[in-house]
Amino acid sequence: MVVLMWRVYSTSTSHEVLLSKPLSRWSADDVTLWVEHLSVWTNQYKETFRREQINGRLLSALSDDDLSAAPFSIENQSHRQIILEELHKLKETSVSLNLWQYKDLYLGKTLFLLISLRNLPRLTLLYLFLFDYEDTFLPFIHTSCPATPDAPTDTPLDWPGWSQWAEFLLMYFLLPYQLLSAFAWHWMSVHYWTAGFIIAHAALLTVLDVCFYWTLWKRGQMRTLPKLVWLQMFAVLFNTSLFVLPWPLMPLFIINTEIYIQLYLSPFLTAVLVKRTLLPANTQHRP
């Protein structure tokens, strides 16, 4: 069901998704797709790029001499010039997407992450690690648990260092919502109010999470935790699956409204739950 939801929600075309990725992370298939979309006449060259396994880093280093020599052997100077001009434009526009650009490009994926990270943060992060490592998990861990300035690394999106993994795993098991808070803090200068809502919501969800485990431990019901997790996961999947079947027919207005509800209304609803959770404990100690 999770995989079905993910595939249905990911409605962007391959070329649109490709243009959202940093050039340094393009695979050979990505480069071939880019060459194919340049024009009809580039189809005669795409097999050469595929055969030579030209990835994003190799593509960015190509020059006019490289394209004219073997194995590319592009004799038409106009073709070489157009390819290099498009490559230059690609380098200039290969930057990180802000929140709203990401939402427009990955509309369903955005909604999926908002719902699943709120309800099942640990399982969702595990899912991203297993099935969406390069595109989502890797940027997330580098943003929420950044490397120290003196850490040895070749590119910003290399394999995280041991200190990053240690910090991530500690937060993952103890305070997973604070990872979301750290991620949102990175965007404060770009999306001040939205990041503020996410940080506040993460703090409220952390309170509920701590209270939940404290109550289970105090009542000696930790053995029921797996069952409770499965029940919660089933409820989330059932509620989210209501979007799957009508998704192709769902108006864009409805989808955007749900995203805005998850971003800006859910924190207030969570605050009500926090009040209901903490208020009985406070009233019991009143004289």
C-alpha positions, 0 to 999 in steps of 0.5 A: 500500500505504501509503495502504491501511494508513493507511485500514485502521488509521484505524478511528475514526468521523468524530465521534470524530476530530472531538472530538479536534481543537482547536475552532480547527481545525474546518472548516465540514464539521466544524461541520456534523457536530457540529451534526448529532450534537447531536440529531435536531432540529438537522438543520434547522439544519445546512444553514445552518451549511454554507451560511454556511461556519461554521468552528470559530473562527466557531462559538466566537464565536456568541452567542444574538443571533447564533443568533436573527438571520439567517442562522440565525434559530433562533426556538426559545429552547430550541434556542438554549440547548442549542446554546450549552450544548453549545458551552460544553462543547466549549470546555471539553473542547477540549484536547490529548490525552495519549498514551493518549487518542490511542492509544485514539482512533487505535489503528491510526494509533498502531501505524502511526506507531510502526512506520514512524517507527522504520524509515523516519523520513524517508519517514514524515515526508514522507508526513505532510507530504503527506497528513496535514498539519494533523492530525499533521504540524503539531502534530509540528513545532510540538512538536519545533521550537517557535517562539521566544517573540517569533515573530509568530504568530496561533495555536499551530498557524499555519504554522511560521516560517522558523526552525522550518522551518530547524531541522526540515529540518536535523534531518530530513536529518541526525538525524531520530530526534532530532525524535522525541526532542524531541517525546517530551521535551515529554511528559516531565511527563505520561508520564515513563517512556514518554517516557524509553523513546522518547528512549532508543530515538531515541538508539540509532536515531540511532547505527545511522543514523549508522553505516549512512551512515558505513559506506556512505561509507567503502566507497564505496557511497553509490550503492547508497543508493536501492536499499537504501532501496527494499528496506527500505521493501518489507520494512517494507510487507510486514511491516506488511501482515500486519496489514492483512488480519486487522485487522478481526478482530484482537483488541484485546488483540493490537493493544495488545500490539504497541503496547506491544512497539513502545514498551517492548521495541523499545529493548532489541532496538535496543540489541542491534543497536547492540552488534553494530554497534559491538563489531566496530569496538572489538574490532579495535583491542584489542591 
